[in-house]
Structure formats: C-alpha cells, structure tokens
Amino acid sequence: MRAMLLDWLMEEIYPPKISDLAYVSDGACLEEEILQMELIMLKALNWNLCPETVVSWMKLYIQIASLYDVTNLLVPQFSQETYIQVTQLLDLCILDINSLDFKYGVLAAATLCHFMSADVVQKVSGLKWEAIETCVNWMAPFVETAMRYESAQLKEFGQVLPEDRHNIQTHVNYLCMLKEAQEKQSESLGPFFPPTPPSSTEKTS
C-alpha cells in the first residue's frame, strides 16, 4: 500500500486519497501507518524519486543527436520510428542479467552505436570509444537476433497525441528473442579447452 501510494503520487495527475487506500486495505493499514511507512521509504531512497533510467539516457542522447531547433529542447526532435527500434533493442538487452555489468549511460550509448555512427554517439554521450566498446561487442548477438524479427511499428491511439506515439510500449515476443540471442552469445564464446601440456619428449631441459 505504501509503495503504491508513492507510485501514484509520482505518476498520477489525480492520485487517490490516503483514506481511500486505508479503506481498500480492509483494516490492514491505518492512515497514520501509511504516512509513517511512506516517510521511512522516502528516507531510505534518500528522497531520490526520479533516478535516471537506461531509457531516459537513451532519449537524451538521441534528442541531442537529432537536435535542429535549440529553442525547443523539450519537444522530441528525433525520428519516432528510429526511437522505437532503439528502444526495442534496449528492452531486449536489459532482459539479460549481464546487462547489469554496464552503467545505464553506457548501455544507452552502445545501443545507439548500432543505429548511428560511433563518432556521433561519442559526441552526444561524452563517452570515449574505450568506455563503450565492450558493451557494443557484448550487444552484438542481441542486435543480430533483433534484426531477424519484425520491428515494432508505430500505432495510432485515440487518446494519444501523434507526437507521443513513440512512448506507447508495443508487444514484442521478447522471451523468444532473448533465448535466441543468448544461444548466439554462447556460440560466439565457444567452449573453453585448456592448453594441452607438451609431451615429455618435447619439453626443453
């Protein structure tokens, strides 16, 4: 209940009242208890309620790379089609636990390297190639797999403005894609065989 309240307060224009939350809990939570736990959670989070995500880093980079009107920085100026393709690859990659080896900014930059030149990515991200090269190489099997599947398509929604269409997440069979990408990853690594020691006749004295 406490976590739901925090989420609603952050995301909803008209969040529910605490009294309503206490009511639907059927006596499990009192209003005072909800407020007390909310404060405990806020302190544990150090009041940091809007941390940067891998998608927010990617959106920043692609916006800077596509910038043509510096007077309107908050309005998306990138191709929506490219955005959903980049997001689709990024969503696939972060399903793999090894994506946690990389910082969010590095993951976002590495993903963009598969859609635009590395020089542009380095300029908009401020990262040097050495910082993202490992991630780019790690991502290769995921890129190869994603290319075998149909790209997500922009859709029209009656309640969504045309300029916000790219923010609507579309369904893709990520689990099948993930399995295939991980198999490709295993194949590329290949089995490890330790070197065979030389025979006694080949050893040097």
JOSULDA-V171302 format. One record per backbone hydrogen bond with DSSP energy under -0.5 kcal/mol. NH is the residue of the N-H (numbers start at 1). CO is the residue of the C=O. If there is no record, write none. Layout:
BEGIN
nh	co
NH	CO
NH	CO
END
This chain:
BEGIN
nh	co
5	1
6	2
7	3
8	4
9	5
10	6
11	7
12	8
21	17
22	18
23	19
24	20
25	21
26	23
27	22
28	25
34	30
35	31
36	32
37	33
38	34
39	35
40	36
41	37
42	38
43	39
44	40
45	41
46	43
47	42
48	45
49	47
57	53
58	54
59	55
60	56
61	57
62	58
63	59
64	60
65	61
66	62
67	64
70	68
72	69
75	72
83	79
84	80
85	81
86	82
87	83
88	84
89	85
90	86
91	87
92	88
93	89
94	90
95	92
96	93
99	96
100	97
101	98
102	99
107	103
108	104
109	105
110	106
111	107
112	108
113	109
114	111
115	112
116	112
121	117
122	118
123	119
124	120
125	121
126	122
131	128
132	128
132	129
133	129
136	132
137	133
138	134
139	135
140	136
140	137
142	139
143	139
144	140
145	141
146	142
147	143
148	144
148	145
149	145
149	146
160	157
164	161
165	162
167	164
168	165
169	167
174	172
177	173
178	174
179	175
180	176
181	177
182	178
183	179
184	180
185	181
186	182
187	183
188	184
189	185
190	186
193	191
194	192
202	199
203	199
END
